[in-house]
Amino acid sequence: MNKTMKLLWSARILKETKGQDLIEYALMAGFVAVAAGAIMPGVANSIGTIFSKISNMMSIAASQSAS
């Protein structure tokens, strides 16, 4: 019985697509930012600063949710 429940839960997780759209939009925004940085070198520093801030905020949020 326990194996059956695990199999059902794993099937539900594989079918879950609620966060897929958000990830796709984030990937597209990242691609546009990288392309803009490659085309306009003056913008590259600003893009790097933005990504650094996002990375810092995400690491802070991850450390708060872990504790």
MARDREN-84987 format. One line per 2 residues: their letters; for each residue x, y, z of N, C-alpha, C, O, CB. Coordinates in Angstrom, 2 decimals. Glycine has a CB too. Example, Ala and Ser with C-alpha at 12.3 -4.5 7.8 and 13.67 -1.06 7.14 Angstrom:
REM MARDREN-84987
AS) 13.19 -5.69 7.80 12.30 -4.50 7.80 13.20 -3.30 7.80 14.24 -3.32 8.46 11.31 -4.47 9.05; 12.85 -2.25 7.08 13.67 -1.06 7.14 12.90 0.03 7.87 13.41 1.14 8.04 14.08 -0.60 5.72 $
This chain:
REM MARDREN-84987
MN) 0.82 -1.20 0.00 0.00 0.00 0.00 0.87 1.26 0.00 0.54 2.24 -0.66 -0.94 0.00 1.21; 1.95 1.22 0.73 2.83 2.38 0.85 3.47 2.71 -0.50 3.61 3.89 -0.84 3.90 2.12 1.90 $
KT) 3.87 1.70 -1.25 4.47 1.94 -2.57 3.45 2.55 -3.52 3.80 3.40 -4.34 5.03 0.64 -3.16; 2.23 2.13 -3.41 1.17 2.67 -4.27 0.95 4.15 -3.99 0.78 4.94 -4.93 -0.14 1.90 -4.06 $
MK) 0.95 4.54 -2.74 0.76 5.95 -2.38 1.94 6.79 -2.88 1.74 7.90 -3.39 0.62 6.11 -0.84; 3.16 6.28 -2.74 4.32 7.01 -3.24 4.25 7.18 -4.74 4.60 8.24 -5.27 5.62 6.30 -2.86 $
LL) 3.80 6.14 -5.45 3.68 6.22 -6.89 2.63 7.25 -7.30 2.83 8.01 -8.25 3.33 4.84 -7.47; 1.51 7.29 -6.58 0.48 8.27 -6.89 0.97 9.70 -6.64 0.70 10.59 -7.44 -0.77 8.00 -6.05 $
WS) 1.68 9.92 -5.54 2.19 11.26 -5.25 3.23 11.69 -6.27 3.23 12.84 -6.70 2.80 11.30 -3.85; 4.10 10.77 -6.68 5.11 11.13 -7.67 4.45 11.44 -9.01 4.91 12.32 -9.74 6.13 10.00 -7.84 $
AR) 3.37 10.74 -9.35 2.64 11.03 -10.59 1.99 12.40 -10.52 1.98 13.13 -11.51 1.58 9.95 -10.86; 1.46 12.76 -9.37 0.85 14.09 -9.21 1.89 15.20 -9.33 1.64 16.24 -9.94 0.13 14.20 -7.85 $
IL) 3.05 14.97 -8.75 4.11 15.98 -8.80 4.58 16.18 -10.23 4.82 17.31 -10.66 5.29 15.59 -7.90; 4.72 15.10 -10.98 5.17 15.21 -12.37 4.16 15.94 -13.25 4.55 16.59 -14.22 5.45 13.83 -12.95 $
KE) 2.88 15.84 -12.92 1.85 16.50 -13.71 1.63 17.95 -13.31 0.95 18.69 -14.02 0.54 15.74 -13.59; 2.19 18.37 -12.19 2.01 19.73 -11.67 2.71 20.74 -12.57 3.91 20.60 -12.83 2.53 19.84 -10.22 $
TK) 2.00 21.75 -13.05 2.58 22.74 -13.97 2.28 24.17 -13.55 2.38 25.07 -14.37 2.08 22.51 -15.38; 1.91 24.41 -12.30 1.52 25.76 -11.88 2.66 26.76 -11.96 2.42 27.92 -12.31 0.99 25.72 -10.47 $
GQ) 3.88 26.37 -11.66 5.00 27.31 -11.67 5.72 27.38 -13.00 6.69 28.13 -13.14 5.96 26.93 -10.62; 5.28 26.62 -13.98 5.97 26.55 -15.25 5.96 27.89 -15.98 6.99 28.28 -16.53 5.34 25.49 -16.12 $
DL) 4.86 28.59 -16.00 4.77 29.87 -16.70 5.74 30.88 -16.12 6.41 31.60 -16.86 3.36 30.41 -16.64; 5.81 30.95 -14.81 6.71 31.90 -14.15 8.16 31.63 -14.53 8.92 32.56 -14.79 6.53 31.85 -12.63 $
IE) 8.53 30.37 -14.55 9.90 30.01 -14.92 10.18 30.38 -16.36 11.26 30.88 -16.68 10.15 28.51 -14.69; 9.23 30.13 -17.25 9.42 30.48 -18.66 9.60 31.99 -18.84 10.45 32.43 -19.62 8.24 29.98 -19.49 $
YA) 8.79 32.78 -18.14 8.93 34.24 -18.24 10.27 34.71 -17.67 10.89 35.61 -18.23 7.78 34.94 -17.51; 10.71 34.10 -16.58 12.00 34.48 -16.00 13.14 34.13 -16.95 14.08 34.91 -17.10 12.21 33.78 -14.65 $
LM) 13.07 32.97 -17.59 14.11 32.60 -18.56 14.11 33.55 -19.74 15.18 33.93 -20.23 13.90 31.17 -19.03; 12.95 33.93 -20.21 12.87 34.84 -21.34 13.42 36.22 -20.96 14.13 36.84 -21.75 11.42 34.96 -21.83 $
AG) 13.09 36.70 -19.77 13.62 37.99 -19.32 15.13 37.94 -19.20 15.82 38.90 -19.55 12.99 38.39 -17.98; 15.65 36.83 -18.70 17.10 36.67 -18.61 17.76 36.66 -19.97 18.82 37.26 -20.16 17.45 35.39 -17.87 $
FV) 17.14 35.99 -20.93 17.68 35.95 -22.28 17.69 37.34 -22.90 18.67 37.74 -23.53 16.87 34.99 -23.15; 16.62 38.09 -22.72 16.55 39.44 -23.27 17.62 40.33 -22.62 18.24 41.14 -23.30 15.15 40.06 -23.05 $
AV) 17.83 40.17 -21.32 18.84 40.97 -20.63 20.24 40.63 -21.12 21.06 41.53 -21.32 18.75 40.75 -19.12; 20.52 39.36 -21.33 21.84 38.97 -21.83 22.04 39.47 -23.26 23.12 39.96 -23.60 22.01 37.42 -21.79 $
AA) 21.01 39.37 -24.09 21.10 39.86 -25.46 21.31 41.38 -25.48 22.11 41.89 -26.26 19.84 39.49 -26.26; 20.60 42.09 -24.62 20.77 43.55 -24.56 22.18 43.90 -24.09 22.78 44.86 -24.58 19.73 44.18 -23.62 $
GA) 22.70 43.14 -23.14 24.07 43.40 -22.67 25.10 43.13 -23.75 26.12 43.81 -23.82 24.36 42.55 -21.45; 24.84 42.13 -24.58 25.77 41.82 -25.67 25.72 42.88 -26.77 26.75 43.21 -27.36 25.47 40.46 -26.25 $
IM) 24.54 43.39 -27.03 24.39 44.38 -28.10 24.83 45.77 -27.64 25.46 46.50 -28.41 22.94 44.43 -28.57; 24.51 46.12 -26.41 24.85 47.45 -25.89 25.77 47.28 -24.67 25.28 47.12 -23.56 23.56 48.24 -25.50 $
PG) 27.07 47.32 -24.86 28.00 47.08 -23.75 27.83 48.05 -22.58 28.15 47.68 -21.45 29.41 47.17 -24.24; 27.34 49.25 -22.81 27.14 50.21 -21.73 26.06 49.76 -20.74 26.06 50.19 -19.59 26.78 51.55 -22.29 $
VA) 25.16 48.92 -21.19 24.06 48.46 -20.36 24.48 47.24 -19.53 23.83 46.91 -18.54 22.84 48.10 -21.24; 25.57 46.59 -19.92 26.00 45.35 -19.27 26.25 45.53 -17.78 25.91 44.65 -16.99 27.26 44.82 -19.94 $
NS) 26.83 46.65 -17.37 27.08 46.88 -15.94 25.77 47.02 -15.16 25.65 46.51 -14.05 27.95 48.14 -15.75; 24.81 47.71 -15.74 23.51 47.85 -15.07 22.82 46.51 -14.94 22.23 46.22 -13.90 22.62 48.83 -15.84 $
IG) 22.88 45.71 -15.97 22.26 44.38 -15.93 22.95 43.52 -14.88 22.28 42.80 -14.13 22.34 43.70 -17.32; 24.27 43.58 -14.81 25.00 42.83 -13.79 24.61 43.24 -12.39 24.49 42.40 -11.50 26.49 43.00 -13.98 $
TI) 24.43 44.53 -12.18 24.02 45.04 -10.87 22.62 44.52 -10.50 22.39 44.12 -9.36 24.03 46.58 -10.86; 21.72 44.54 -11.45 20.35 44.07 -11.19 20.36 42.58 -10.84 19.71 42.17 -9.88 19.45 44.31 -12.42 $
FS) 21.10 41.78 -11.61 21.16 40.35 -11.33 21.82 40.07 -9.98 21.43 39.12 -9.29 21.91 39.62 -12.43; 22.79 40.87 -9.60 23.42 40.70 -8.29 22.43 40.98 -7.17 22.37 40.25 -6.18 24.65 41.62 -8.15 $
KI) 21.64 42.04 -7.31 20.62 42.36 -6.31 19.58 41.25 -6.20 19.18 40.88 -5.10 19.94 43.69 -6.64; 19.15 40.73 -7.36 18.17 39.64 -7.35 18.75 38.41 -6.67 18.07 37.76 -5.88 17.73 39.30 -8.78 $
SN) 19.99 38.10 -6.98 20.64 36.94 -6.37 20.76 37.10 -4.86 20.51 36.15 -4.11 22.03 36.74 -6.97; 21.12 38.28 -4.40 21.22 38.53 -2.97 19.86 38.38 -2.28 19.77 37.77 -1.22 21.78 39.91 -2.70 $
MM) 18.82 38.93 -2.88 17.49 38.84 -2.29 17.00 37.39 -2.25 16.35 36.98 -1.28 16.50 39.70 -3.08; 17.30 36.62 -3.28 16.88 35.22 -3.30 17.62 34.40 -2.26 17.04 33.51 -1.64 17.10 34.62 -4.69 $
SI) 18.90 34.68 -2.05 19.65 33.94 -1.03 19.16 34.32 0.38 19.12 33.47 1.26 21.16 34.23 -1.16; 18.79 35.58 0.58 18.24 35.99 1.88 16.91 35.29 2.12 16.65 34.79 3.22 18.05 37.54 1.93 $
AA) 16.06 35.25 1.08 14.75 34.59 1.22 14.92 33.09 1.47 14.17 32.51 2.26 13.90 34.82 -0.05; 15.89 32.47 0.82 16.11 31.03 1.00 16.62 30.75 2.40 16.23 29.75 3.01 17.12 30.49 -0.04 $
SQ) 17.48 31.61 2.93 17.99 31.38 4.28 16.91 31.60 5.34 16.92 30.94 6.38 19.19 32.29 4.56; 15.98 32.52 5.08 14.90 32.76 6.03 13.88 31.62 6.01 13.33 31.26 7.05 14.21 34.09 5.71 $
SA) 13.64 31.05 4.84 12.66 29.96 4.76 13.24 28.65 5.30 12.49 27.77 5.72 12.20 29.76 3.33; 14.56 28.53 5.30 15.21 27.32 5.79 15.21 27.28 7.32 15.25 26.20 7.91 16.64 27.23 5.26 $
S) 15.16 28.44 7.95 15.22 28.46 9.42 13.87 28.51 10.06 13.77 28.53 11.28 16.01 29.62 9.89 $
